[in-house]
Amino acid sequence: MGYLLLKPYDSLFFRDGKPFEKGTSRWLSGMNIPYPSTIYGAIFSHIIRQNPKVSDEVDKMRQEFEKLKGKKQDKLAEALESKLMGYLKIKNIYLYDKNRNAAYIPAPLDIFINEEGRIKYGEFIKEKYRCNNEIELEYLMKNPKDYDRADNYYMNILDFVRYYAKGKRRNGLLISENDIFEKSYKVGIELNETRTSEEGHLYRIDTSEFIDKGFRFLIEYEIDKDIKLTSGYIRLGGEGKLAELEVIDEEIYDIKMLNKYYENTNLENNYVKLVLTTESIFKETAFFPKLKNIDVVGIVNDKPLHIGGYDMLRKRPKPMMKANKRGCIYILEFKNAKCKSLKDIKEEIEKAVDFGKGNSYRGFNRFILSIFKGD
């Protein structure tokens, strides 16, 4: 396990999943934080440049893929996925203020804030209901009156441990994205083959950059021991802007304290609260897999996201997948988990979900845990 710091040098464009049609659409909306797969792709491109053997293996599989058809292509694509999983896994992604040595996660969706900046937590009540007509749940969250959900806010990991996990509150617990990111936009027009403009092809794209130059993206990762990964410069975002990738050896204090909280906290019942720190993509019911001895008994979510991408093997866009946003909450009930540590529970969840497969190795489906008192 190691850490990477990713520092953009310019405003960046990270496209979301909203559709854009040439000639009819005028606005390419963007995000402040890219999907994990964008970061994974940028880092892996850096690995390929530093490791000729990896580059040769990937190129060989691409060439073989072009010669195949149908199910044989699908089988080779799965083999390449297994290769990528073995090379590099993203374990989590945070915002990081290097000047303050502070790591941040998206605010959980059961936090609410009013105009004065005061916060309240949503109250979980035991009441059976159906989520999206798919699954019956037991715990329903009740929103506090005259407070708005703290969308687009972030929380320091230490505050998560010291306050949120204990149900405590304080002023200044959250930081708004408007205090972290500066948003702007660019206007452009499409040119045809003769370098003249096309009528009706004027468009706008959203860009963003860190206000405080001490901020970076912090990536927790695992890598094959035989692969070389050193600090350098990579291309990031829809325009391929320059960013600095820094490999760091020292521990991140906030994450160290989070792991200590996991080790020293034992469950008083069979419930835990799981908060997504990256977007989740699961094919199963309610965006969480059916797990042995683990039941989902409560969900706090939002409208689903639609995440796509580009298939480099097939040279075409990937099908859109539904996903839950960062900050969504799952209340999980275990069988006979009382007195187990959160560390053990975290390992049990990761083992059950198998975060090395599917989209997870690219950094999706990552989380943080706290206790849940239940009744």
C-alpha positions in Angstrom: 0.0 0.0 0.0 1.3 3.4 -0.9 0.2 7.0 -1.7 0.3 9.3 -4.7 -0.3 13.0 -4.8 -1.7 14.4 -8.0 -1.3 18.1 -8.6 -2.9 19.8 -11.7 -1.1 22.8 -13.1 -4.1 24.3 -14.9 -7.9 24.3 -14.9 -9.2 21.0 -16.0 -12.3 19.6 -17.7 -13.7 16.4 -16.3 -16.8 15.4 -18.2 -19.8 14.0 -16.5 -22.3 11.5 -17.9 -24.8 13.9 -19.3 -25.4 13.5 -23.1 -23.9 15.9 -25.6 -25.1 15.9 -29.2 -23.2 18.0 -31.8 -25.5 20.6 -33.4 -28.1 20.5 -30.7 -26.2 20.6 -27.4 -24.4 23.8 -26.4 -23.0 23.0 -23.0 -20.6 20.2 -21.9 -21.0 20.1 -18.2 -18.1 19.1 -16.1 -17.1 18.0 -12.5 -14.6 19.2 -10.0 -13.4 15.7 -9.2 -13.0 13.1 -12.0 -14.4 9.6 -11.9 -11.8 7.2 -10.5 -11.3 5.5 -13.9 -10.0 8.8 -15.3 -7.3 8.9 -12.6 -6.6 5.2 -13.1 -6.1 5.7 -16.8 -3.7 8.6 -16.4 -1.6 6.8 -13.8 -1.5 3.6 -15.9 -0.4 5.5 -19.0 2.5 6.8 -16.8 3.3 3.2 -15.8 3.4 2.1 -19.4 5.9 4.8 -20.3 8.1 3.7 -17.4 7.8 -0.1 -17.9 8.6 -1.3 -21.5 7.6 -4.9 -20.5 4.1 -3.8 -19.4 3.8 -1.8 -22.6 4.8 -4.7 -24.8 2.3 -7.1 -23.0 -0.6 -4.7 -23.4 0.2 -4.0 -27.1 0.5 -7.7 -27.8 -3.0 -8.3 -26.3 -4.4 -5.4 -28.3 -3.0 -6.8 -31.5 -4.4 -10.3 -30.7 -7.8 -8.7 -29.9 -8.1 -7.2 -33.4 -7.7 -10.6 -35.0 -10.5 -12.2 -33.0 -14.3 -11.9 -33.1 -17.3 -12.5 -30.8 -16.8 -14.5 -27.6 -13.1 -14.9 -28.2 -12.7 -11.1 -28.1 -14.7 -11.1 -24.8 -12.5 -13.7 -23.3 -9.3 -11.8 -24.2 -10.8 -8.6 -22.9 -11.4 -10.4 -19.5 -7.8 -11.5 -19.6 -6.6 -8.0 -20.1 -8.8 -6.8 -17.2 -7.1 -9.4 -15.0 -3.7 -8.1 -16.1 -4.7 -4.5 -15.2 -5.9 -5.6 -11.8 -2.6 -7.3 -11.1 -0.6 -4.3 -12.2 -2.4 -1.5 -10.3 -5.3 -1.1 -7.8 -6.7 2.2 -6.5 -7.8 1.6 -2.9 -9.2 5.1 -2.3 -9.2 8.7 -3.5 -9.3 11.8 -1.3 -8.8 15.5 -1.5 -5.6 16.5 0.3 -4.3 19.8 1.6 -0.6 19.4 1.7 0.0 22.7 3.6 -2.2 21.4 6.5 -1.5 17.7 6.1 -5.3 17.2 6.0 -7.3 14.6 3.9 -10.9 15.2 3.0 -13.9 13.0 2.0 -17.2 13.9 0.5 -19.8 14.8 3.3 -22.0 11.9 4.0 -25.6 12.4 2.8 -27.1 12.3 6.3 -25.6 15.7 7.1 -27.7 18.8 6.7 -26.8 22.5 6.9 -28.8 25.8 7.3 -28.1 29.3 6.0 -26.1 30.1 9.1 -23.8 27.2 8.5 -25.1 25.1 11.5 -25.4 21.4 10.8 -27.7 18.6 11.9 -27.7 14.9 11.3 -30.6 13.0 9.7 -32.4 10.8 12.2 -32.7 7.1 11.3 -36.0 5.6 12.4 -37.0 2.0 12.2 -39.7 1.8 9.5 -40.0 -0.7 6.7 -40.1 0.6 3.1 -39.0 -0.3 -0.4 -36.1 1.3 -2.2 -36.7 1.8 -5.9 -39.2 -1.0 -5.7 -36.2 -3.4 -5.5 -35.4 -4.1 -1.9 -37.2 -3.9 1.4 -35.3 -1.9 4.0 -35.8 -1.3 7.7 -34.2 2.1 8.5 -35.5 5.2 7.0 -33.8 8.6 7.4 -35.9 11.6 8.5 -34.7 14.9 7.3 -34.4 17.8 9.8 -36.8 20.7 9.2 -35.4 24.0 7.7 -32.1 22.4 6.8 -30.7 21.5 3.4 -28.6 18.4 2.7 -24.9 19.2 2.6 -24.4 18.4 -1.0 -21.1 19.6 -2.5 -19.4 19.8 0.9 -16.4 17.9 2.3 -15.2 16.7 5.7 -11.8 16.2 7.1 -11.1 12.6 8.0 -10.1 13.5 11.5 -13.4 15.3 12.0 -15.2 12.2 10.7 -13.5 10.2 13.5 -13.8 12.7 16.3 -17.3 14.1 15.6 -19.4 12.4 12.9 -18.6 8.8 14.0 -19.7 9.8 17.5 -22.8 11.7 16.5 -21.2 15.0 17.7 -21.3 18.3 16.0 -19.3 21.5 15.8 -19.2 24.7 13.8 -17.0 24.6 10.8 -17.3 20.8 10.5 -17.7 21.0 6.7 -16.0 22.9 3.9 -17.8 23.9 0.8 -16.6 23.0 -2.6 -16.7 26.7 -3.5 -13.9 27.2 -1.0 -11.8 24.5 -2.6 -12.5 24.8 -6.4 -12.6 27.8 -8.7 -15.0 27.2 -11.6 -14.8 28.8 -15.0 -15.8 27.9 -18.5 -14.4 28.1 -22.1 -16.3 28.8 -25.3 -15.2 27.2 -28.6 -16.5 26.4 -32.0 -16.0 23.3 -34.2 -14.0 23.7 -37.4 -14.5 21.6 -40.5 -11.8 20.1 -42.8 -11.2 23.5 -44.5 -10.7 25.1 -41.0 -13.8 27.2 -41.2 -16.5 27.2 -38.5 -19.7 25.1 -38.7 -23.0 26.9 -38.1 -24.7 25.8 -34.9 -21.5 24.2 -33.5 -20.7 26.8 -30.8 -20.2 25.1 -27.4 -19.2 25.8 -23.8 -17.3 23.5 -21.4 -17.0 23.8 -17.7 -13.5 23.8 -16.1 -12.3 23.9 -12.5 -9.1 24.2 -10.5 -8.0 24.3 -6.9 -8.1 27.7 -5.3 -5.4 26.9 -2.8 -2.4 25.6 -4.6 -1.7 23.4 -1.6 -4.6 21.1 -2.5 -4.1 17.9 -4.5 -5.8 14.6 -5.2 -4.5 11.9 -2.8 -4.6 8.3 -4.2 -4.2 5.2 -2.0 -2.9 2.4 -4.2 -1.4 -1.1 -4.5 1.0 -2.0 -7.3 2.8 -5.1 -8.5 6.2 -5.4 -6.8 7.9 -5.8 -10.1 6.5 -2.6 -11.7 8.3 0.7 -11.6 6.4 3.8 -10.6 8.2 7.0 -9.9 7.2 10.7 -9.7 6.8 12.5 -12.9 4.3 14.3 -15.1 1.1 13.0 -16.6 -1.8 14.2 -18.8 -5.1 14.6 -17.1 -8.7 15.6 -18.0 -10.6 16.0 -21.3 -8.0 18.4 -22.7 -4.9 16.4 -21.6 -3.6 19.1 -19.3 -0.3 18.6 -17.4 -0.3 17.4 -13.8 2.4 16.4 -11.4 2.4 12.9 -10.0 4.3 12.5 -6.7 5.1 9.2 -5.1 5.3 9.6 -1.3 6.6 7.1 1.2 5.5 8.6 4.5 2.2 7.8 6.2 -0.7 10.1 5.9 -1.6 11.1 9.5 -5.4 11.4 9.0 -5.6 7.9 7.4 -3.3 6.5 10.1 -5.8 7.8 12.7 -8.7 6.4 10.8 -7.1 3.0 10.8 -6.5 3.4 14.5 -10.2 4.2 15.0 -11.0 1.0 13.1 -8.7 -1.1 15.3 -9.9 0.3 18.6 -13.7 0.4 17.9 -15.7 -2.7 18.6 -19.3 -3.1 17.5 -22.0 -2.9 20.2 -24.5 -4.5 17.9 -24.6 -6.1 14.4 -24.8 -2.8 12.5 -22.3 -0.6 10.7 -22.7 2.6 8.6 -20.8 2.5 5.2 -20.2 5.9 3.5 -19.1 5.9 -0.1 -15.9 7.9 -0.8 -16.0 7.2 -4.5 -18.8 6.5 -6.9 -20.2 2.9 -6.7 -21.0 0.8 -9.7 -22.7 -2.5 -8.8 -24.9 -4.6 -11.1 -26.9 -6.0 -8.2 -30.0 -4.7 -6.5 -29.8 -1.1 -5.2 -26.2 -0.7 -6.3 -24.9 -3.0 -3.6 -24.2 -6.7 -4.1 -26.0 -9.5 -2.3 -23.6 -10.7 0.3 -23.6 -13.8 2.5 -24.3 -12.9 6.1 -24.6 -9.2 5.3 -27.9 -7.5 4.7 -28.5 -3.9 3.5 -31.2 -2.5 5.9 -31.0 1.2 5.1 -29.9 3.4 2.2 -29.4 7.2 1.9 -28.8 7.9 -1.8 -29.6 10.4 -4.6 -30.5 10.3 -8.2 -28.3 7.7 -9.9 -25.3 8.9 -11.9 -24.6 7.7 -15.4 -20.9 6.8 -16.0 -19.5 5.8 -19.3 -15.9 5.8 -20.7 -14.0 4.7 -23.7 -13.2 1.1 -24.6 -9.6 1.2 -25.8 -9.8 -2.4 -27.1 -13.0 -2.1 -29.1 -12.3 1.6 -29.9 -15.8 2.8 -29.0 -17.6 4.4 -26.1 -18.6 2.1 -23.2 -22.2 1.5 -22.4 -23.5 3.9 -19.7 -23.7 2.4 -16.2 -25.8 3.5 -13.3 -23.9 4.5 -10.2 -24.4 6.0 -6.7 -22.7 9.2 -5.9 -19.9 9.8 -3.4 -21.4 10.3 0.1 -24.2 7.8 -0.2 -24.8 5.7 2.9 -25.6 2.0 3.4 -26.7 0.7 6.8 -25.4 -2.9 6.9 -26.5 -5.7 9.3 -24.2 -8.6 10.0 -24.8 -12.0 11.5 -23.0 -12.3 14.8 -20.7 -9.2 14.4 -21.1 -7.9 17.9 -17.8 -7.2 19.6 -15.9 -7.4 16.3 -13.6 -4.5 15.5 -14.4 -2.1 12.6 -11.0 -3.3 11.2 -12.3 -6.8 11.0 -15.6 -5.6 9.5 -13.8 -3.6 6.8 -11.8 -6.6 5.8 -14.9 -8.8 5.8 -16.7 -6.3 3.5 -13.8 -6.1 1.1 -13.4 -9.8 1.0 -17.1 -10.4 0.4 -17.4 -7.7 -2.3 -14.0 -8.7 -3.8 -12.9 -5.2 -4.5 -10.2 -6.5 -6.9 -12.7 -7.3 -9.6 -15.0 -5.4 -12.0 -14.8 -1.6 -11.7 -13.5 -1.6 -8.2 -9.8 -2.0 -9.0 -10.0 1.3 -10.9 -11.1 3.1 -7.7 -14.9 2.7 -7.7 -16.9 1.4 -4.8 -14.5 2.7 -2.1 -15.8 3.6 1.4 -15.3 4.6 5.0 -17.0 3.1 8.0 -18.5 4.1 11.4 -20.7 2.4 14.0 -24.5 2.6 13.8 -26.4 2.4 17.0 -29.6 1.1 15.4 -32.5 0.8 17.9 
